[in-house]
Amino acid sequence: MVENDAAVERLYDAWRRVGVTIEQKLMTAVFGRTFVALDPDGHRFRVCTPDD
């Protein structure tokens, strides 16, 4: 989890630039901006903001 939607977007752009596999593109869900990336072993990481 990151501090705000802008941080989600910055991380998405940074990870794409260095070649991280993105499984779910940046989108707005009911809980805010989010995306899902894969680590080299295929584990999923959802990046989003904490619940209020």
Protein Blocks (a to p, Z undefined) as FASTA:
>chain_A
ZZbfklmmmmmmmmmmnopacfbdcdddfkbccdddddfkopacddddddZZ
